[in-house]
Amino acid sequence: METEKRYSSMSEFELKQEIAQLTEKARKAEQLGIVNEYAVLERKITMAKAYLLNPKDFQAGEVYQIEGDPGAYFKVDYLKGVFAWGYRMSGGKEQEALPISLLKALK
């Protein structure tokens, strides 16, 4: 049995290959109407993309738009690895972590 390699130990090239493979699998799952598999693959793609970004490009105290959720904003309290911990600006007081690949800088 082949053991899966962690995204954190993959090179940029390997991550891009993984994203391409996952995107193809997600496309097929969507075409076949396998909604739950599609959702899992989309999350994996989001995580792999997070490892292609530099966490130093994201700042604590800043507000970012949440990718794929128009009008939703996220205030970062701190970063840990490729996750930004903070709060949604829409009134949610529950602290949560989002992969940095979901955060989009405000213009």
C-alpha positions as CSV (number, residue, x, y, z in Angstrom):
1,M,0.0,0.0,0.0
2,E,1.4,3.4,-1.0
3,T,1.5,5.9,1.8
4,E,0.3,9.4,0.9
5,K,2.8,12.2,1.2
6,R,1.8,15.2,3.3
7,Y,1.2,18.5,1.5
8,S,3.7,20.1,3.8
9,S,6.5,17.9,2.6
10,M,5.7,18.3,-1.1
11,S,7.6,20.5,-3.5
12,E,5.9,23.2,-5.5
13,F,5.9,21.0,-8.6
14,E,4.4,18.1,-6.6
15,L,1.7,20.3,-5.2
16,K,0.7,21.6,-8.6
17,Q,0.6,18.1,-10.0
18,E,-1.6,17.0,-7.0
19,I,-3.9,20.0,-7.6
20,A,-4.3,19.1,-11.3
21,Q,-5.1,15.5,-10.4
22,L,-7.6,16.5,-7.8
23,T,-9.2,19.0,-10.1
24,E,-9.7,16.3,-12.7
25,K,-11.2,13.9,-10.1
26,A,-13.5,16.7,-8.9
27,R,-14.6,17.5,-12.4
28,K,-15.5,13.8,-13.0
29,A,-17.3,13.6,-9.6
30,E,-19.3,16.7,-10.5
31,Q,-20.3,15.3,-13.9
32,L,-21.4,12.0,-12.2
33,G,-23.4,13.9,-9.6
34,I,-21.4,12.5,-6.7
35,V,-21.8,15.6,-4.5
36,N,-20.1,14.4,-1.3
37,E,-16.9,13.2,-3.2
38,Y,-16.8,16.5,-5.1
39,A,-17.0,18.5,-1.8
40,V,-14.1,16.5,-0.3
41,L,-12.0,16.9,-3.4
42,E,-12.6,20.7,-3.4
43,R,-11.4,20.9,0.2
44,K,-8.3,18.9,-0.7
45,I,-7.6,21.3,-3.5
46,T,-8.0,24.3,-1.2
47,M,-5.6,22.8,1.3
48,A,-3.0,22.0,-1.4
49,K,-3.3,25.6,-2.7
50,A,-2.6,26.9,0.8
51,Y,0.8,25.2,0.8
52,L,1.7,27.1,-2.4
53,L,1.2,30.4,-0.5
54,N,3.5,32.2,1.9
55,P,1.9,32.7,5.3
56,K,4.1,35.8,5.8
57,D,1.9,37.5,3.1
58,F,-1.0,37.4,5.6
59,Q,-1.1,39.7,8.6
60,A,-2.7,39.4,12.0
61,G,-5.3,42.2,12.5
62,E,-6.0,42.5,8.8
63,V,-9.4,41.8,7.3
64,Y,-9.7,39.6,4.2
65,Q,-12.5,38.7,1.9
66,I,-13.4,34.9,2.0
67,E,-12.9,33.4,-1.5
68,G,-16.1,31.9,-2.9
69,D,-18.3,33.7,-0.4
70,P,-19.1,37.2,-1.7
71,G,-19.6,39.8,1.0
72,A,-18.1,37.6,3.7
73,Y,-15.0,39.0,5.5
74,F,-12.6,37.4,8.0
75,K,-10.5,39.2,10.5
76,V,-7.2,37.3,11.3
77,D,-6.1,37.1,14.9
78,Y,-3.1,35.0,14.3
79,L,-1.6,32.5,11.8
80,K,-0.4,29.0,12.5
81,G,1.1,27.2,9.6
82,V,-1.2,27.6,6.6
83,F,-4.2,28.4,8.7
84,A,-5.5,31.9,9.7
85,W,-7.3,31.9,13.0
86,G,-9.9,34.6,13.5
87,Y,-13.5,35.6,13.2
88,R,-16.0,36.2,10.4
89,M,-17.1,39.8,10.3
90,S,-20.7,38.8,9.8
91,G,-21.3,38.7,13.5
92,G,-20.0,35.2,14.2
93,K,-18.2,35.3,17.6
94,E,-16.9,31.7,17.2
95,Q,-13.2,31.6,16.5
96,E,-12.3,29.4,13.5
97,A,-9.4,28.6,11.3
98,L,-9.4,29.0,7.5
99,P,-6.8,27.9,5.1
100,I,-4.9,31.0,3.8
101,S,-5.9,30.0,0.2
102,L,-9.5,31.0,1.1
103,L,-8.4,34.6,2.0
104,K,-8.3,37.3,-0.6
105,A,-6.8,40.7,0.1
106,L,-9.2,43.7,0.1
107,K,-8.5,46.2,-2.7
